[in-house]
Amino acid sequence: MKGYFSNKMSLRRLTLITIVVSITSETVSGEGVFKAVGDRVSFRPDKPLPSIVTSIIWKHINTDGTVVKAIEWDEGEILIPNPRFKNITTVDEKTGQINITNLKIEHSGVYTIDINSKEQEQRFTLTVEEKTTKGQKEIKNFFPLQRPQFSVSNARKKELDDAFFKMVYLDYEPLTKGEREGMRHFVSVAQPGYTTPCYNTVRDTLMPNALSEMEGRLRELLQLGDGFALTLDIWTNRRGHSFLGVVASFVDEVFNGHTVLLSCEHLKGHHTAESIFQKYEGVLQHWNLQRRVVRVVTDSASNMIKAFNLPGLEESAVEEEGEEEDPEEGDTVDNQPSPFQPIFFADH
């Protein structure tokens, strides 16, 4: 019986040792882990990497909300811009795993990973503590982290996200504004528990939501108009990408004037009259303005003039601004174009 209990206790000790070893040496893919100063840690995403990977960026958010790049892999090139992680950090481009050795207190915080410039949802929380006097780790190192002291409700978070994005577009701030060190620190003091949106969240979530809301308001506003004057122009940026802008001007039922941007769409390929007119018709259909346009103003480029002189449009409906002919003697009002028939002006 004594031997039975002795073997049973040995088995328990062996099981406990096995659990401890597995905890202290595993690659962490969960959310929270404790480590001692001088230890090493590895974080790896739960999901496999996509078949084509062009960049991997691991970021570190410390306890005051400051965000820095821990390590970046960009098509074979390794960058470690922050001195805190130099000579102790590596990344596996095949699995996305980050390895950090010789840990210090300053390495505590939250770690996130961007794959192909898209931030992943998974978060890894690391707490680094001083070793005990005997060099042993405390038992709390083997239990998950407690929840943060401060948190914000979902409704409050949405309110703050919307206010943040409004600041971005009103002040012409970059979409990376929420990732900047000063902004993160300010927000952590002003609203503990709230983290400003990253670039990908702004681009993929906040911007589409704001665009959808604004489009709904614009549709309501367009319902107040009857006859619309449209202005079209093509703009080319420094990279040679062209965009067709369409602006609508109208008055509502109480004679308040409105000017709104309907479209600024990428114009691919050659700027032919057909392609311009096709884009123009697409804008009309999108905003339900097919039979509500009374004037169209463009520059005097030949492709613009030809775009609105295509088969199906009356040639007499194309005139140049300032060169409109007076009515021939004997013409009546009935012979003139209807006030709601499109007349296209070329603005020199």
Beta strands, then each sheet from edge to edge (+ up, - down):
strand 1: 32-36
strand 2: 41-43
strand 3: 55-61
strand 4: 67-74
strand 5: 77-79
strand 6: 89-91
strand 7: 98-100
strand 8: 109-115
strand 9: 118-119
strand 10: 124-129
strand 11: 228-236
strand 12: 242-251
strand 13: 257-266
strand 14: 293-299
strand 15: 318-320
strand 16: 343-347
sheet 1: 1+ 10+ 8- 3+ 4- 5+
sheet 2: 1+ 10+ 8- 9+
sheet 3: 2+ 7- 6+
sheet 4: 13+ 12- 11+ 14+ 16+ 15+
end
